[in-house]
Amino acid sequence: MTEPFVSAERNSRSTSMETEWLTATEAASYLRIKPRTILLWARQGHIRGHRLSGTRRVTWRFLRSDLDATLTSPSVALTKRRIR
């Protein structure tokens, strides 16, 4: 009887991991780079970041799943160069 409860708990954890929001400092620490580098990459569009509005300063948040996708290299089918 406890088995379904445990699996439901695991599912909720995996869902929360996929939608975990990180600050620029936390995301930089996760990628092992400096915070100013991740902010530069976000402004340039190299990584996906989300700007929060309603503040005087620009505040960025990053999804852990987006950062993980940045770390994986694209497949050969997705590259722009032709294979000869």
URVEN-V644392 format. One record per pair of residues at least 24 apart in sequence whose ideal C-beta (glycine too) atoms are under 10 Angstrom apart, sorted by the first residue. I is the first residue (numbers start at 0). J is the second residue. If there is no record, write none. Layout:
I;J
I;J
This chain:
16;63
16;64
16;67
17;62
17;63
17;64
17;67
18;62
18;63
18;64
19;61
19;62
19;63
19;64
19;66
20;49
20;60
20;61
20;62
20;63
21;48
21;59
21;60
21;61
21;62
21;63
21;65
21;66
22;58
22;59
22;60
22;61
23;48
23;58
23;59
23;60
23;61
25;60
25;61
25;63
25;66
26;59
26;60
26;61
26;62
26;63
26;65
26;66
26;69
27;61
27;66
29;61
29;63
29;66
29;67
29;70
30;61
30;66
30;67
30;69
30;70
34;59
37;61
37;66
37;69
40;69
45;69
46;70
